[in-house]
Amino acid sequence: MDDKKILLIDDDELITMSLEMIINAEEGFSVIGKGNSGREGVQLFDELNPDLLLMDIRMADMNGLEAAEKILAKHKDAVILFLTTFSDDEYIVKALKLGVRGYLLKQDYKSLPAALHAAMDGQSVFGGAIVDKLPALMSTAEEDSGFDYESKDISEKEYEVIQLVAEGFSNKEIAQKLFLSEGTVRNYLSTILEKLELRDRTQLAIFYLKN
């Protein structure tokens, strides 16, 4: 099986070199390109067509959020993970609304290989400090919501599944929390995606935060 192709974008050359060593040491992944600005990230994504883009947020000459927006507008299935020093609520919400796969903090670099595998498996990925913030962020989003879930025939149990997906839990973890089998959770998720006309769990998490 071919290695998954990873593109690294960070304005700190030492960090990109360190990340390259970490990723290339992980079986199944290979760094195929590096850049140091959002603008370069957009250009390299078009040229290299990576399986996953790992990108910083605060950079000169177009930040990561702006770059992700441009990339996703052209490549709607792009898998993008932010790896940054900053856990600002505004950044997190903007990132999720854009449709990126996850948001990690650089101090959690040891969990990066596992995060890459999870992201490639279709899971939303968040660093520990980000996970701690999600309930409050989603609570605020829920209070501001004008979306009527009942109009889509979403049951109470389905709504619980939506919330847990949005918090980044896997099917196995959701099954344990709701005392269900993994198969039942998969069925719930499939039904929810069909009712809300969404493609995958990442879109579902973003939908929840937006609404």
C-alpha positions in Angstrom: 0.0 0.0 0.0 1.4 3.4 -0.9 2.2 5.9 1.8 -0.3 8.7 2.5 1.2 11.9 1.1 1.5 14.8 3.6 2.1 18.5 2.9 3.5 20.6 5.7 3.0 24.4 5.9 4.5 26.4 8.7 6.5 29.6 8.8 9.0 28.2 11.2 11.6 26.1 9.3 12.8 24.3 12.4 9.3 23.1 13.1 8.7 21.9 9.6 12.0 19.9 9.7 11.0 18.4 13.1 7.5 17.5 11.8 9.0 16.0 8.7 11.2 13.6 10.8 8.3 12.6 13.0 5.9 11.9 10.1 8.5 10.1 7.9 9.3 7.9 10.8 5.6 6.8 11.0 4.8 3.8 8.8 2.2 4.7 6.1 3.1 8.4 5.8 5.5 10.4 3.7 6.1 14.2 3.6 6.0 15.2 -0.1 6.3 19.0 0.3 6.9 21.9 2.7 6.0 25.6 2.6 6.2 28.6 4.9 3.0 30.6 4.1 -0.6 30.2 3.4 -0.2 31.4 -0.1 2.5 28.7 -0.7 0.2 26.2 0.9 -2.5 26.9 -1.7 -0.1 26.7 -4.6 1.6 23.4 -3.3 -1.8 21.8 -2.7 -2.7 22.3 -6.3 0.7 21.1 -7.5 1.1 18.1 -5.2 -2.4 16.9 -4.5 -1.6 15.6 -1.0 -3.7 13.2 1.0 -3.5 15.5 4.0 -2.4 19.0 4.7 -0.9 19.9 8.1 -0.8 23.6 8.4 -0.1 26.4 11.0 -2.6 29.3 11.4 -0.6 32.4 12.1 1.6 33.1 9.1 2.6 36.1 7.0 1.5 36.4 3.4 -2.0 34.7 4.0 -2.7 32.9 7.2 -3.8 29.3 7.5 -7.5 30.0 7.8 -7.5 32.0 4.6 -5.5 29.3 2.8 -7.8 26.5 4.0 -10.8 28.5 2.7 -9.2 28.8 -0.7 -8.2 25.2 -0.8 -11.6 23.8 0.3 -13.4 26.0 -2.2 -11.5 24.2 -5.0 -11.0 20.8 -3.4 -14.1 20.1 -1.2 -12.8 16.8 0.0 -9.4 18.1 1.1 -8.2 16.7 4.5 -6.7 19.6 6.4 -5.4 19.6 10.0 -4.3 22.7 11.8 -1.3 22.5 14.0 -0.8 25.7 15.9 0.3 27.2 19.2 -2.9 29.1 19.7 -6.2 27.8 21.1 -8.2 31.0 20.6 -12.0 30.2 20.6 -12.4 32.4 17.5 -9.7 30.4 15.6 -11.3 27.0 16.6 -14.8 28.0 15.5 -13.6 29.5 12.2 -11.6 26.4 11.5 -14.5 24.0 12.1 -16.9 26.1 10.1 -14.5 26.0 7.2 -14.6 22.2 7.2 -11.1 21.2 8.3 -10.7 17.7 9.8 -9.1 18.9 13.0 -7.3 21.3 15.3 -4.2 20.3 17.2 -1.7 22.2 19.4 2.0 22.0 18.8 2.7 21.1 22.4 0.7 17.8 21.7 3.2 16.8 19.0 3.6 13.3 20.5 0.0 12.5 19.6 0.5 13.6 16.0 1.0 10.2 14.4 -2.2 8.9 16.0 -4.0 12.1 14.9 -2.9 11.6 11.3 -4.2 8.0 11.2 -7.5 9.1 12.7 -7.9 11.9 10.3 -7.2 9.6 7.3 -9.9 7.3 8.7 -12.4 10.1 8.5 -12.5 11.1 12.2 -12.4 14.7 13.5 -9.3 15.2 15.5 -8.8 17.7 18.4 -6.0 18.2 20.9 -6.7 17.8 24.6 -7.0 21.5 25.3 -9.3 21.9 22.3 -11.6 19.1 23.5 -11.9 20.8 26.8 -13.2 24.0 25.0 -15.7 22.2 22.7 -18.6 21.8 25.1 -18.6 25.5 25.9 -18.3 26.4 22.3 -21.0 24.1 21.2 -23.2 25.2 24.1 -23.0 28.7 22.8 -23.7 27.5 19.3 -26.7 25.6 20.6 -28.1 28.7 22.4 -27.8 30.8 19.2 -29.3 28.1 17.0 -32.3 28.8 14.9 -32.3 25.3 13.4 -35.3 23.1 14.1 -34.0 19.6 14.4 -37.5 18.3 14.9 -38.4 19.4 11.4 -35.8 16.9 10.2 -37.3 14.2 12.4 -34.1 13.9 14.5 -34.9 11.9 17.7 -33.5 12.6 21.1 -31.0 9.7 20.8 -29.9 10.8 17.4 -29.3 14.3 18.7 -27.1 12.8 21.5 -25.1 11.0 18.8 -24.7 14.3 16.9 -23.4 16.1 19.9 -20.8 13.3 20.7 -19.7 13.2 17.1 -19.2 17.0 17.2 -17.1 16.6 20.3 -14.8 14.3 18.4 -15.7 10.9 19.9 -15.3 7.7 17.8 -18.1 5.3 17.2 -16.7 3.0 19.9 -16.6 5.8 22.5 -20.1 6.9 21.6 -21.3 3.3 21.9 -19.8 3.1 25.4 -21.3 6.5 26.5 -24.8 5.7 25.2 -24.8 2.0 26.1 -25.2 0.9 22.5 -23.4 -1.4 20.1 -21.0 0.0 17.6 -23.2 -1.3 14.9 -26.2 0.6 16.3 -24.1 3.8 16.4 -23.1 3.3 12.8 -26.8 2.9 11.9 -27.7 6.0 13.8 -25.0 8.0 12.1 -26.0 6.7 8.6 -29.6 7.7 9.3 -28.6 11.2 10.6 -26.4 11.9 7.7 -29.2 11.0 5.3 -31.8 13.1 7.2 -29.5 16.2 7.3 -28.2 15.6 3.7 -24.6 15.5 4.9 -21.7 13.5 3.5 -19.7 12.4 6.6 -19.1 12.9 10.3 -16.8 15.9 9.8 -19.6 17.7 7.9 -21.9 16.7 10.7 -19.7 18.2 13.4 -19.4 21.4 11.4 -23.1 21.5 10.8 -23.7 21.2 14.6 -21.3 24.1 15.4 -22.8 26.3 12.7 -26.4 25.6 13.9 
